[in-house]
């Protein structure tokens, strides 16, 4: 039997927790405001607790991100952090800082330690260093190439290795950028990055002796000089699996449940298809889910080594997709589906449901827009304020698939 790597999904909200579980993640990682790289993630301590309990009930693991670079002043808050860790009972802590690792070993010696991508681990020697320091798993830097990973796996057979397979790329070394701190005062490592790499820049040449400033002429690719495309290793997933990583990580704790569900569904179905028949595995069968997402375009980044110019989008930071979220199912009975909207819906629109635990999707046309609160028929309805519509099962040709329509199932539509 083929041993598949763990599929690790992000959760910045309780809904993302539930969505990741529904669509087949093996494990979920979350953080807490002020304690991790995603300090702005909109999830409370009690919601993380609820998410962990739901995950454990479903046989999934949850890792708590605690990957800030701690200053001396941060250790004054550690007693409160310790109480939170005891309350949440995560399956592991994701750490980047050597001082924090020492503190965890002293105060929570039974909790496994995973070294964060923030630690910028790029070699077998560094993996062994952190393993000797007490880490059970190392999240390798995105800058590690596939040949380098194969060597690290060979040299480090008895420690967990995790790699990113999908999500946003940082222009700096996996989040070490200081542009945000310098220009806006918002620290990237504390989850407050202003994403200066996505800004449009005019390049100015200053003549030192006279102080005269001369704008440099831009060509068609010159404005978004630091805007990386998004990482996507689906086209190389067979090679990834056969190199034997322990965990495949999806970036995105600040992303919507639509993003989380779509990406988890694609990689879950792909991993299961590989396990069923490795020789006939075709990643193209699963890219359609990923092409539905609003992305900056895709790149395999450092997979083959040196990053090429095709990994950047110099022209725009706008999405390359023609689709976006339509809504998410909030409740179902024998007659109707209730869909809470994520974008405007109009009479005559086609929407497609991303069904869990299957590769099938199901599209329907909406002959009417029925307000779920009032029952009123409308020509269109906007998203927001929990606006929802009724979709009678009579409109859905769901032969053999009706049991797939459950809360947190996602739907998308053409923009």
C-alpha positions as a printed Julia matrix, in Angstrom:
415×3 Matrix{Float64}:
   0.0    0.0     0.0
   1.32   3.45   -0.98
   2.01   5.77    1.96
   0.82   9.25    1.09
   2.14  12.41    2.71
  -0.1   14.3     5.07
  -2.18  17.06    3.44
  -1.93  20.12    5.71
  -4.48  22.92    5.28
  -4.61  26.46    6.69
  -7.39  27.82    8.89
  -7.68  31.5     9.73
 -11.36  31.18   10.69
 -13.56  28.55   12.26
 -15.38  28.18    8.91
 -12.04  27.41    7.26
 -11.47  24.69    9.88
 -14.8   23.11    9.01
 -14.22  23.47    5.27
 -10.76  21.89    5.42
 -12.15  18.92    7.37
 -15.04  18.49    4.93
 -12.82  18.5     1.83
 -10.3   16.0     3.13
  -7.34  17.65    4.85
  -5.35  15.29    7.09
  -4.22  18.09    9.37
  -4.86  21.78    9.91
  -2.64  24.59   11.14
  -3.9   27.7    12.87
  -2.53  30.55   14.92
  -3.53  33.09   17.53
  -3.51  36.91   17.27
  -0.14  38.26   18.36
   1.57  34.88   18.61
   2.28  33.91   15.01
   2.98  34.94   11.44
  -0.71  35.61   10.8
  -1.46  37.96   13.65
  -4.4   39.41   11.71
  -6.14  36.07   11.25
  -9.75  36.51   12.34
 -10.06  33.66   14.79
 -10.43  33.73   18.57
  -8.92  31.41   21.12
 -12.28  29.76   21.75
 -12.83  29.27   18.02
  -9.42  27.62   17.69
 -10.42  25.36   20.59
 -13.66  24.46   18.84
 -11.78  23.84   15.58
  -9.3   21.54   17.33
 -12.12  19.56   18.92
 -13.9   19.2    15.58
 -10.67  18.12   13.89
  -9.84  15.57   16.59
 -13.37  14.17   16.39
 -12.79  13.66   12.65
  -9.41  11.99   13.23
  -7.41  15.03   12.06
  -4.45  16.77   13.71
  -4.04  20.48   14.44
  -0.75  22.36   14.69
  -0.57  25.74   16.39
   1.63  28.37   14.75
   3.83  30.08   17.31
   6.45  31.27   14.83
   7.16  34.85   15.79
  10.72  36.05   16.3
  10.51  36.87   19.98
  12.04  39.97   21.57
  12.83  40.07   25.27
   9.6   41.97   25.89
   7.59  39.09   24.42
   8.66  36.7    27.16
   6.7   38.75   29.7
   3.56  37.43   27.98
   4.67  33.79   28.02
   2.71  32.75   31.13
  -0.47  33.73   29.29
   0.74  31.89   26.18
   1.4   28.81   28.31
  -2.15  28.87   29.65
  -3.48  29.14   26.1
  -1.42  26.17   24.92
  -2.67  24.07   27.85
  -6.24  25.11   27.03
  -6.0   24.34   23.3
  -4.0   21.08   23.46
  -2.6   21.21   19.9
  -0.84  18.23   18.33
   2.32  20.28   17.73
   3.69  23.82   17.9
   5.2   25.46   14.8
   8.24  27.48   15.91
  10.84  29.63   14.16
  12.85  31.13   17.02
  15.55  29.27   18.98
  14.63  31.09   22.19
  10.97  30.16   21.81
  11.99  26.54   21.17
  13.98  26.53   24.41
  11.01  28.02   26.27
   8.62  25.42   24.85
  10.94  22.56   25.81
  11.07  23.93   29.36
   7.36  24.62   29.83
   5.66  22.14   27.43
   8.12  19.26   27.03
   5.48  16.81   25.8
   4.32  18.88   22.8
   6.06  18.03   19.49
   7.97  20.9    17.89
   7.78  21.65   14.16
  10.32  24.13   12.81
   8.61  26.8    10.7
   9.47  27.84    7.17
  10.44  31.09    8.92
  13.56  29.27   10.11
  14.69  29.2     6.44
  15.88  25.59    6.48
  17.68  24.89    3.22
  20.09  22.04    3.94
  20.46  18.65    5.58
  22.9   20.11    8.11
  20.31  22.64    9.24
  17.66  19.95    9.5
  19.98  17.89   11.7
  20.72  20.95   13.85
  17.04  21.48   14.62
  16.47  17.74   15.03
  19.24  17.64   17.65
  17.63  20.66   19.3
  14.39  18.72   19.71
  12.35  19.29   16.54
  10.24  16.37   15.3
   9.57  17.96   11.88
  11.16  20.67    9.74
   9.22  22.8     7.28
  11.71  23.43    4.5
  12.13  26.86    2.95
  10.27  27.44   -0.3
  13.66  28.17   -1.84
  14.73  24.49   -1.59
  14.77  22.81   -5.0
  13.46  19.31   -5.65
  16.96  17.8    -6.16
  18.01  19.41   -2.88
  14.97  17.94   -1.15
  15.84  14.45   -2.41
  19.3   14.81   -0.87
  17.9   16.18    2.41
  15.49  13.25    2.61
  18.38  10.82    2.04
  20.57  12.48    4.67
  17.72  12.93    7.2
  15.63   9.74    7.09
  14.38   9.84   10.67
  12.9   13.33   10.99
   9.69  14.72    9.53
  10.04  16.9     6.43
   7.33  19.25    5.22
   7.19  21.3     2.02
   4.87  23.94    0.63
   2.97  22.83   -2.46
   0.54  25.69   -2.99
   0.01  29.34   -2.14
   1.46  32.85   -2.21
   5.2   33.31   -2.6
   7.16  35.87   -0.63
   9.58  38.09   -2.52
  11.95  37.81    0.42
  13.29  34.67    2.09
  10.03  33.1     3.3
   8.74  36.12    5.15
  11.95  37.81    6.27
  11.16  40.95    4.24
  11.72  44.3     5.96
  10.08  46.51    3.32
   6.8   46.57    5.24
   8.54  47.43    8.51
  10.64  50.14    6.87
   7.95  51.9     4.82
   4.75  51.36    6.82
   5.93  50.3    10.26
   3.97  47.04    9.95
   6.15  44.0    10.79
   5.84  41.06    8.41
   6.83  38.49   11.02
   3.97  39.63   13.26
   1.4   39.03   10.55
   0.97  42.69    9.64
   2.76  42.72    6.27
   1.52  45.49    3.96
   2.62  43.39    0.95
   4.9   46.03   -0.54
   5.97  43.45   -3.13
   2.48  43.73   -4.71
   2.68  47.52   -5.15
   3.23  49.26   -8.45
   6.53  51.14   -8.58
   7.93  54.01  -10.6
  11.71  53.74  -10.8
  13.62  57.03  -10.36
  17.32  57.58  -11.1
  18.88  60.31   -8.91
  22.04  62.03  -10.16
  24.14  62.39   -7.02
  26.05  65.6    -7.75
  23.13  67.73   -8.95
  20.3   66.02   -7.08
  18.27  65.93  -10.3
  15.78  63.06  -10.4
  15.09  61.4   -13.76
  12.33  58.84  -14.19
  13.41  55.65  -15.93
  11.22  54.6   -18.82
   9.23  51.42  -18.14
   8.63  48.73  -20.68
   5.46  46.63  -20.54
   6.84  44.52  -17.71
   8.42  47.13  -15.52
   5.82  48.2   -13.0
   5.27  45.23  -10.66
   8.92  44.35  -10.25
   8.53  42.18   -7.11
   5.18  40.49   -7.78
   5.67  36.72   -7.67
   3.12  34.36   -9.14
   1.57  31.85   -6.74
   3.25  28.54   -6.0
   1.55  25.47   -7.48
   3.28  22.07   -7.49
   0.28  20.15   -8.81
   1.98  19.71  -12.23
   4.93  18.03  -10.44
   2.97  16.23   -7.73
   4.03  12.74   -8.82
   7.68  13.68   -8.34
   6.86  15.34   -5.03
   5.1   12.26   -3.64
   7.85   9.89   -4.8
  10.49  11.95   -2.97
   8.7   10.94    0.27
   7.94  14.17    2.15
   5.95  13.65    5.34
   3.64  16.62    4.88
   2.41  18.84    2.02
   1.51  22.32    3.16
  -1.01  24.74    1.66
  -0.39  28.42    2.38
  -3.28  30.68    3.28
  -4.41  31.33    6.86
  -5.78  34.7     5.72
  -7.65  33.16    2.78
 -11.38  32.52    2.41
 -13.07  29.18    2.98
 -13.64  29.08   -0.81
  -9.88  29.13   -1.37
  -9.21  26.58    1.36
 -11.9   24.17    0.16
 -10.96  24.41   -3.51
  -7.25  23.81   -2.92
  -7.74  21.03   -0.38
 -10.25  19.3    -2.67
  -7.86  19.42   -5.63
  -4.87  18.02   -3.76
  -6.94  15.46   -1.83
  -8.39  14.06   -5.05
  -4.97  14.13   -6.7
  -3.24  12.3    -3.85
  -5.95   9.65   -3.75
  -5.8    9.19   -7.52
  -2.03   8.72   -7.35
  -2.42   6.12   -4.59
  -4.99   4.24   -6.66
  -2.89   4.11   -9.83
   0.51   5.88   -9.82
   1.34   4.9   -13.41
  -1.77   6.57  -14.82
  -1.72   9.65  -12.61
  -2.34  12.83  -14.62
  -2.15  16.15  -12.71
  -4.07  17.92  -15.48
  -7.22  16.2   -14.21
  -6.99  18.22  -10.99
  -5.75  21.59  -12.2
  -9.29  22.6   -13.14
 -10.14  23.1    -9.46
  -7.09  25.31   -9.0
  -7.74  27.33  -12.17
 -11.07  28.41  -10.66
  -9.3   30.38   -7.95
  -8.41  34.05   -8.03
  -4.62  33.88   -8.28
  -1.7   35.85   -9.67
  -0.95  33.0   -12.06
   1.01  29.89  -11.12
   4.66  28.97  -10.91
   6.6   25.93   -9.72
   9.04  28.48   -8.28
  12.34  26.93   -7.1
  11.33  23.32   -7.83
  13.9   22.96  -10.62
  16.46  25.25   -9.04
  17.09  28.85  -10.05
  13.99  31.02  -10.27
  13.31  32.31  -13.78
  11.56  35.52  -14.93
   8.42  33.5   -15.78
   7.83  33.14  -12.03
   6.86  36.82  -11.78
   3.91  38.76  -13.12
   5.29  42.18  -14.07
   2.05  43.53  -15.5
  -0.62  43.21  -12.82
  -1.51  41.81   -9.4
  -5.06  41.08  -10.51
  -6.48  37.6   -10.63
  -6.0   35.54  -13.77
  -9.22  33.56  -13.18
 -12.6   34.14  -14.83
 -14.42  32.64  -11.82
 -15.1   33.51   -8.21
 -17.04  32.19   -5.23
 -20.82  32.12   -5.54
 -21.6   31.0    -2.03
 -21.47  28.33    0.65
 -24.22  25.97    1.78
 -25.34  26.77    5.33
 -28.2   24.29    5.69
 -30.02  21.54    3.81
 -33.36  19.79    4.29
 -35.23  17.23    2.2
 -36.53  19.91   -0.17
 -34.12  22.86   -0.25
 -30.53  24.02   -0.13
 -29.75  27.34    1.58
 -26.78  29.07   -0.05
 -25.18  32.05    1.69
 -23.82  34.37   -0.99
 -20.2   35.41   -1.44
 -20.78  37.45   -4.6
 -23.8   38.86   -6.4
 -26.19  36.33   -7.96
 -28.6   37.11  -10.8
 -31.55  35.28  -12.26
 -30.3   32.93  -15.0
 -26.8   32.54  -13.51
 -25.11  29.15  -13.64
 -23.41  28.0   -10.44
 -21.27  24.92   -9.85
 -20.97  23.02   -6.57
 -17.58  21.65   -5.5
 -18.72  18.35   -4.02
 -16.54  16.75   -1.31
 -15.09  13.24   -1.4
 -15.57  12.97   -5.16
 -14.0   14.39   -8.31
 -17.45  15.27   -9.64
 -18.87  18.78   -9.75
 -22.5   19.64  -10.32
 -23.72  22.72  -12.2
 -27.22  24.17  -12.12
 -29.01  27.15  -13.62
 -30.93  29.48  -11.3
 -34.27  30.27  -12.96
 -35.25  32.33   -9.93
 -33.52  34.14   -7.09
 -35.47  33.39   -3.91
 -34.58  35.34   -0.77
 -34.1   32.77    2.01
 -35.3   35.2     4.7
 -38.47  36.5     3.05
 -39.25  33.99    0.29
 -39.45  36.95   -2.1
 -38.42  36.43   -5.74
 -35.81  38.94   -6.9
 -34.0   39.66  -10.2
 -30.67  39.62   -8.36
 -29.22  39.58   -4.86
 -25.97  40.94   -3.48
 -23.65  39.3    -0.97
 -23.08  40.54    2.57
 -25.12  40.59    5.79
 -25.51  36.8     5.51
 -27.73  37.22    2.44
 -28.88  33.76    1.35
 -31.0   32.17   -1.36
 -33.18  29.07   -1.51
 -32.29  26.45   -4.12
 -34.99  23.74   -4.37
 -33.62  20.24   -4.94
 -36.03  20.07   -7.89
 -33.58  22.32   -9.74
 -30.63  20.05   -8.95
 -30.03  16.9   -10.99
 -28.29  15.22   -8.07
 -28.92  11.57   -8.83
 -26.7    9.59   -6.48
 -25.04  12.77   -5.19
 -27.72  14.27   -2.95
 -25.88  13.16    0.18
 -22.91  15.31   -0.91
 -24.93  18.5    -0.39
 -24.08  19.35    3.21
 -23.16  22.53    5.13
 -19.86  24.13    4.06
 -20.04  22.81    0.5
 -18.87  25.59   -1.82
 -20.2   26.88   -5.12
 -18.57  29.09   -7.74
 -19.73  31.08  -10.78
 -18.38  32.93  -13.79
 -17.51  36.52  -12.96
